[in-house]
Amino acid sequence: MITVYLDINDSILLKSKDAPFKVLFYILRQADMDHYMWYADKVHKQYIMSKLEIALPTLDTHIASLKNRGFIKTTDVRGRYRLNMDIFST
């Protein structure tokens, strides 16, 4: 087993050439780790867009990529995602 810290400033996610991983870095930082939830509200999205200097359609594409890859899962509430804890551990 290999342990990697994904939410530190020197994260491997930020060094990746895969743009959705950079989005994942900020999602992990914003997530409610007590319930493994991330809220895709205007404030959270705006913060990510400003940090990565991307537009909303690009961010939405990256979020869709993370969903398709199984890193985050949709919930019954619109704009709320659950981290896939089969991949992450705290």
Phi, psi and omega in degrees: 000138179247133177257128179228130176272119187265343187251020177264161184300335180259030186298144174297334179295322180286336180274349182292150174274354180273106186303320178300332177293328176293321175296318179301323177305311181288327175299315179298323179291328183269347187291148171279101187283350174288327181240003179058040182245146171234131181259117182273059180272176185300319182295312180297315180295318180298320179299313180296316180298320181289322180294320184263356181054055179233163179268164181304315179300324178293316178300315179299323177295318179293320177296318177298321178297318178295323176294314181297327180277351177088013178284324176231154181234145176288158176239184180284352179254127180299133178083008178238131181236150177251135175292140178281099185284359170287338180262317183260151170223151182254000000 
